[in-house]
């Protein structure tokens, strides 16, 4: 049995694209803050960026789940669903450990 790596359905492709967008933006943001020191987490760009990319990841999770139900069993779709699930779990769990 051969596993497909690339999704075949439009929903699967959107799911992978949205979660790839999420990961790329988060990696670039963390690099600009922690690695290069150009930006700060206290700036307004972070307040705008986080909700947009988190919503994109959650939408990717939903689309990936629908794609799997429609028989798109590619590796990237399953990876996208895992990233989306971790994003959803991060939201309530992060608030448990904030020390403001």
C-alpha positions in Angstrom: 0.0 0.0 0.0 1.4 3.3 -1.1 0.8 6.4 1.0 0.4 9.7 -0.8 2.4 12.6 0.5 0.7 15.5 -1.4 -3.1 16.0 -0.9 -5.4 15.2 -3.8 -8.4 17.3 -2.8 -8.9 21.0 -2.7 -9.8 20.9 1.0 -6.6 19.0 1.7 -4.5 21.5 -0.2 -6.1 24.4 1.6 -5.5 22.7 5.0 -1.8 22.1 4.3 -1.5 25.7 2.9 -3.1 27.3 5.9 -1.0 25.4 8.4 2.2 26.0 6.4 1.3 29.7 6.5 0.8 29.4 10.3 4.2 27.7 10.8 6.1 30.1 8.5 4.7 33.2 10.1 5.3 31.9 13.7 8.9 30.9 12.9 9.7 34.2 11.2 8.1 36.1 14.1 10.1 34.2 16.8 13.3 34.7 14.8 12.7 38.4 14.5 12.0 38.7 18.2 14.3 36.2 19.9 17.0 35.7 17.3 17.6 39.1 15.8 16.0 41.4 18.4 14.4 43.5 15.8 10.9 43.3 17.2 9.3 42.9 20.6 6.4 40.8 21.8 5.0 44.0 23.4 4.5 45.7 20.0 1.1 45.8 18.3 2.2 43.7 15.4 2.1 40.6 17.7 -1.5 41.4 18.8 -2.6 41.4 15.2 -0.5 38.6 13.9 -1.3 35.9 16.5 -5.1 35.9 16.1 -4.8 35.8 12.3 -2.4 32.9 12.1 -4.1 31.0 14.9 -7.4 31.3 13.1 -5.7 30.1 9.9 -4.4 27.1 11.7 -7.8 26.2 13.2 -9.4 26.6 9.8 -6.7 24.3 8.4 -7.6 21.8 11.1 -11.2 21.9 10.2 -10.6 21.6 6.5 -8.1 18.8 7.1 -10.6 16.9 9.1 -13.2 17.2 6.4 -10.6 16.2 3.8 -9.8 13.0 5.7 -13.4 12.2 6.0 -13.6 12.6 2.2 -10.9 10.0 1.7 -7.8 12.3 1.3 -5.4 10.2 3.4 -2.1 12.0 2.5 0.7 12.4 5.0 0.6 16.2 4.7 -3.1 16.4 5.5 -2.6 14.2 8.6 0.4 16.5 9.6 -1.8 19.5 9.1 -4.5 18.1 11.3 -1.9 17.4 14.1 -0.6 21.0 13.8 -4.1 22.4 14.0 -4.9 20.2 17.0 -1.8 21.3 18.8 -2.8 24.9 18.1 -6.2 24.4 19.5 -4.8 22.7 22.6 -2.2 25.6 23.0 -4.9 28.2 23.4 -6.5 27.0 26.7 -3.3 25.4 28.1 -1.2 28.5 27.5 -3.6 30.6 29.8 -2.9 28.1 32.6 0.8 29.1 32.8 0.8 32.9 32.2 2.4 34.8 35.0 1.2 38.4 34.4 
